[in-house]
Amino acid sequence: MSDENLKLLKNLDKLLFEDAEEAPDEVRRRLESKGVDVKGLIARVKAAAGEAYRKVLVEEAAEEESRRKQVRGSVFGNLAELGREKLLELVRAAEAGQYGTEIMARCRNQKVENLSEADLRTLLEDMESTIRK
Amino acid sequence: MSDDHFRHLQEHANEIIPILYDYARNLAARKYHWCEGKSLPLGKSPEDIVTDVYVSYARGAGSSGKRTKGVRHFDPEKDIMLQLKGSIKSAMWALTDKSSAKKEFLATSEEDLKEVEFAPTDPIPDDLVESADFARTVSERVRNDQRIKKSDDLANLFMLFELEITEVADQARELKRNPEEICQLRYQLRQIYSEVINELNRQ
């Protein structure tokens, strides 16, 4: 008999957990009829999720920045001190494979002659960060 | 892809959150004897569970595929609601697991989905006795509910559940009703069942 009761509950549980016919609006109304502040509930959960999402993005950005700082200068030295010609020289050396195949691959399809000094510096920094990924 | 999931969660929050909360309340009441005004283990409420799960997926959407505690990722191949409900179940199970009350297992979608099948840890003998007593009391109270006693349709539907005929189509055939009518009756029976459980939990 106890087994039968347990089986019956398991069957009735389908009503609670598996019946998907009820529309979200009906669920909402049913909860509200039990005194649940559904609007407040949604606002609280959404706000918590939004905050968590933003926090993760900030953390990831900080981690990325920290990583970039760590590798900065590890391949090409202190780029801040170099002028355009020297930067161009480094890019050409990288194109020629002097700093390995990964960096050489990053040089493909780059028209470096037209790049400004700042752009060349950024390109070289990007290459440095690429090889650590 | 992850950003899309997060956007989906936020844009459809009005539909998703009430369903998840309802699921969490039902699960807490049915499986963990929770009722309004009482807390789940560690002082959590069904709303906390829904928030934790929602936040864990939000964190998963913002992070680049890391498998860390408190972070979940959607499996794009699987139904989102099923994954969310699985995670609710997993989070609640983790709370009540006596041996590891503070250790929610790092749930991937796969793990969550497995949990949906309602096969928690092996019950200890005391739990079994309690379940059997609880089942007997619930069965009796539902059977003797005045609404069921007064309605042949509800009584017949309840009998079909006793006979393990649980699908809408089968019930419609047995009771010579259309599926919409059966759904309406199921809704009423669900209300009664839910009320009986909540009443017992309050006691």
Interface residues (C-beta under 8 A of the other chain):
Chain A: M1 S2 E4 N5 L6 K7 L8 L9 N11 L12 D13 K14 L15 L16 F17 D19 E21 E22 P24 V27 R28 R30 L31 K34 V36 V38 L41 I42 R44 V45 K46 A48 A49 G50 A52 Y53 R54 K55 V56 L57 E60
Chain B: F6 L9 Q10 A13 N14 E15 I16 I17 P18 I19 Y21 D22 Y23 N26 L27 R30 E36 E47 V50 T51 Y54 V55 Y57 A58 R59 A61 G62 S63 S64 F118 S131 A132 F134 A135 R136 V138 S139 V142 F161 E162 E164 T166 C183 R186 Y187 L189 R190 Y193 S194
